Amino acid sequence: MSYWIDSHCHMNDKIFYDDFDGYMQRAQENNVLVSNLVCLNKQDLQLSYLLKEKYPRLDISFGYFPEDCLKVSAEDLNYLEKIISEDKRVKFLGEIGLDYHYGKENKEKQIELFIRQIEIANKYNKTIMIHTRDASEDTYNILEKYAKTKVLMHCFSESTEMLRRYLKLGYFISFSGVITFKNAQTPKENVLQCPLDRILTETDCPYLTPVPFRGKTNETSFVRYTGEYMAQLKGVNVEQLQQQIIENYAYLTDVD
């Protein structure tokens, strides 16, 4: 039997609290091997530790989101560095990056926070998980200049030209349920252009629910539908895609 990887989810969101066991049961029924809980603050992280105690197949990532740049203190950054340097349960530093859609007025602070977190990842050879929205050139230029470790572009939704530029840097690309949307032509083209040995699947739940569940709350078990659609798009066997994604994820999380 082959399995799916949900490389980025927010199953630690309060929307899932009331029936977390049920969500995990559905994940098992849909052959989800790993669900990576992305934590944006200390509270997310502490909850994720508790969830992982009961469900060992949950992975954890931790980093400060760009929109929170005004709230992140030096103490917070010291805490992040301590976690990244000591805690093997934390697989990625992220999601970090730039978001000018809502926070363009805080652009310089976002950039400052982004670079500081990249430097922590470099110091401890931790893979970084990138969020970028309406900030293509700044994100690319900062990564090209500063990032010295492995990089995963989360929920990739940029142009095919940007995809090619990131692939040239050796980065990995993760796709969400957006690829199943009828009019999502660029994401579909990006899936076609992304080599199998650089591709990952994710849900980003509770957002971006794939067809055939669009309109409902997304959950980690739905990564299966994104993956099956991806295999169909690329014209490859589902089991082949699953095995390659498992290998890609293992490569990204196998760091000192």
C-alpha positions in Angstrom: 0.0 0.0 0.0 1.2 3.5 -0.8 0.5 6.7 1.2 0.0 10.4 0.9 1.9 13.2 2.5 0.2 16.5 3.5 3.3 18.7 3.7 1.4 21.7 5.0 -1.8 21.9 7.0 -3.3 23.8 9.9 -5.1 20.9 11.6 -4.1 22.7 14.9 -6.7 25.3 14.0 -9.5 25.6 16.5 -12.1 24.7 13.9 -10.9 21.1 14.2 -10.9 20.8 18.1 -14.3 19.3 18.6 -13.7 16.2 16.5 -9.9 15.8 16.0 -10.0 12.1 16.5 -12.6 11.9 13.7 -10.4 13.9 11.3 -7.4 11.7 12.1 -9.5 8.6 11.5 -10.4 9.9 8.1 -6.8 10.7 7.4 -5.9 7.1 8.2 -8.7 5.8 6.0 -7.4 7.9 3.1 -3.8 6.6 3.6 -2.3 9.9 4.8 1.1 8.9 6.2 2.1 12.3 7.5 0.3 15.6 8.2 2.6 18.5 8.8 1.1 20.9 11.4 2.3 24.4 10.6 2.6 26.6 13.7 2.7 30.4 13.5 3.2 31.1 17.2 4.0 29.6 20.5 0.4 28.6 21.2 0.1 26.7 18.0 3.4 24.9 18.8 2.4 23.8 22.3 -0.9 22.5 21.0 0.8 20.6 18.2 3.1 19.0 20.7 0.1 17.7 22.6 -1.6 16.4 19.4 1.6 14.7 18.3 1.8 12.7 21.6 -1.4 11.0 20.6 -0.8 10.9 16.9 2.9 10.3 16.2 2.5 10.6 12.4 1.9 14.3 12.8 4.9 16.4 12.0 5.5 20.0 13.1 6.8 23.1 11.6 7.3 26.5 13.3 8.0 30.0 12.1 6.6 33.5 12.4 4.2 34.6 9.7 5.0 37.9 7.8 1.7 39.6 8.8 2.8 39.2 12.5 6.0 41.1 11.9 5.1 44.0 14.3 4.4 41.6 17.1 7.5 39.4 16.9 10.0 40.4 19.6 13.7 39.6 20.1 12.6 37.2 22.8 10.3 35.5 20.3 13.2 35.1 17.8 15.4 33.7 20.6 12.6 31.2 21.4 12.4 30.2 17.7 16.2 29.7 17.6 16.1 27.5 20.7 13.3 25.3 19.2 15.1 25.0 15.8 18.4 24.1 17.4 17.1 21.6 19.9 13.8 20.1 19.0 13.9 17.2 16.4 10.1 17.1 16.3 10.2 20.4 14.3 10.8 19.5 10.7 10.7 22.9 8.9 11.3 26.5 9.9 8.1 28.0 8.5 5.9 29.2 7.1 7.9 32.3 6.7 8.1 34.9 3.9 6.4 38.0 2.6 2.8 39.0 2.2 2.1 42.3 0.6 -1.6 41.6 0.0 -2.6 42.7 3.5 0.6 44.1 5.0 2.3 46.1 2.4 2.6 49.1 4.7 4.9 46.9 6.9 7.1 45.9 4.0 10.4 46.7 5.7 9.5 44.9 8.9 8.4 41.9 7.0 11.7 41.8 5.1 13.7 42.2 8.3 11.8 39.3 10.0 12.1 37.1 6.9 15.9 37.5 6.7 16.4 37.0 10.4 14.5 33.7 10.2 16.4 32.5 7.1 19.6 33.2 9.0 18.4 30.9 11.9 17.6 28.2 9.4 21.0 28.5 7.8 22.7 28.3 11.2 21.1 25.0 12.0 20.7 23.6 8.4 16.9 23.5 8.8 14.7 23.4 5.7 12.6 26.6 5.3 9.0 26.6 4.2 8.0 29.8 2.2 4.8 31.8 2.1 4.7 34.5 -0.6 1.8 36.6 -1.8 1.9 39.7 -4.0 5.7 39.8 -3.3 7.2 37.7 -6.0 10.4 39.7 -6.8 11.3 40.6 -3.2 10.7 37.0 -2.1 12.9 35.6 -4.9 15.7 38.1 -4.4 15.9 37.6 -0.7 15.9 33.8 -1.0 18.6 33.9 -3.7 20.8 36.1 -1.6 20.3 34.7 1.9 19.0 31.1 1.8 21.7 28.5 2.2 19.6 25.5 3.1 16.8 23.5 1.5 13.7 25.4 0.5 10.0 24.4 0.0 7.7 26.8 -1.8 4.4 26.2 0.0 1.1 26.4 -1.9 2.8 27.6 -5.1 0.5 29.9 -7.1 2.9 32.1 -9.0 3.8 32.3 -12.7 5.4 29.5 -14.6 8.4 31.8 -15.1 8.8 32.1 -11.3 8.5 28.3 -11.1 11.4 27.9 -13.4 13.5 30.4 -11.5 12.9 28.6 -8.2 13.6 25.2 -9.8 17.0 26.5 -11.0 17.8 27.3 -7.3 17.1 23.7 -6.5 13.9 24.4 -4.6 10.9 22.1 -4.0 7.4 23.1 -4.9 4.2 22.1 -3.1 0.7 22.3 -4.6 -2.6 22.6 -2.9 -6.2 21.8 -3.9 -6.1 24.9 -6.1 -4.9 22.7 -8.9 -8.3 21.0 -9.0 -10.2 24.2 -9.6 -11.7 24.5 -13.1 -10.1 27.8 -14.1 -6.8 27.4 -12.4 -4.8 27.2 -15.6 -1.5 28.5 -14.4 -1.3 26.1 -11.4 -2.1 23.2 -13.7 0.6 24.3 -16.0 3.0 24.6 -13.1 2.3 21.0 -12.1 3.1 19.9 -15.6 6.4 21.8 -15.6 7.5 20.7 -12.1 9.7 17.6 -12.2 8.5 14.7 -10.1 11.6 14.8 -7.9 10.8 18.3 -6.8 7.0 18.1 -6.2 4.9 17.8 -3.0 1.2 17.8 -2.1 -0.5 19.8 0.7 -3.9 20.8 1.8 -3.2 24.2 3.6 -6.4 23.2 5.5 -8.9 24.5 6.5 -8.4 26.5 3.3 -8.3 25.7 -0.4 -10.5 22.7 -0.4 -10.1 20.5 -3.5 -12.8 19.3 -5.9 -15.0 17.4 -5.2 -15.4 19.0 -1.7 -15.0 22.6 -2.7 -17.2 24.8 -0.5 -16.6 22.6 2.6 -14.0 23.0 5.3 -10.7 21.4 4.0 -9.1 18.7 6.1 -5.9 16.7 5.9 -7.6 13.6 4.5 -8.4 15.6 1.3 -4.8 15.6 0.3 -5.6 12.4 -1.5 -7.8 14.2 -4.0 -5.2 16.8 -4.8 -2.6 14.0 -5.3 -4.8 11.9 -7.5 -5.6 14.9 -9.7 -1.9 15.7 -9.9 -1.1 12.1 -11.0 -3.8 12.4 -13.7 -2.4 15.8 -14.9 1.1 14.5 -15.1 0.0 11.1 -16.7 1.8 9.0 -14.0 0.7 6.1 -11.9 -0.7 7.2 -8.5 1.6 4.8 -6.6 4.6 6.2 -8.5 3.6 9.7 -7.5 3.0 8.7 -3.9 6.4 7.1 -3.6 8.2 10.0 -5.1 6.5 12.5 -2.8 7.4 10.4 0.2 11.1 10.4 -1.0 11.0 14.2 -1.6 9.5 14.9 1.8 12.1 12.6 3.5 14.9 14.5 1.7 13.6 17.8 3.0 13.2 16.7 6.6 16.5 14.8 6.8 18.6 17.6 8.1 20.9 17.8 11.1 
